[in-house]
Amino acid sequence: MQIPDKIAAAAIEAGAQPASVPAIIGVIAGNKMSSLKGVQGVTPQVITAALGGYLDAWATSFHYVWYAVLPFCVISVIRQHL
């Protein structure tokens, strides 16, 4: 999965301890952002980076949706003009 990988990479790059990464991913995935401060070794920089990784992966996932929908849009436009 891309989302956990991007969260982990961003958090570690920002200085998170590898042992705390599963907890960070779990908190973000569970949408319990207030619990991030309770994870050992998490700093504001780690929180910012981890959330940035999450948003980046989330935004990237929409590219695939648009690519999947694009053929149907093209067919609809062609069909409408026939």
BELMO-V801935 format. One record per helix or strand of 2 or more residues. SS is the DSSP state (a for helix, b for strand). FROM is the first residue (numbers start at 0). LEN is the number of residues. If there is no record, write none. Layout:
<<SS	FROM	LEN> <SS	FROM	LEN>>
//
This chain:
<<a	1	12> <a	17	12> <a	32	6> <a	43	37>>
//
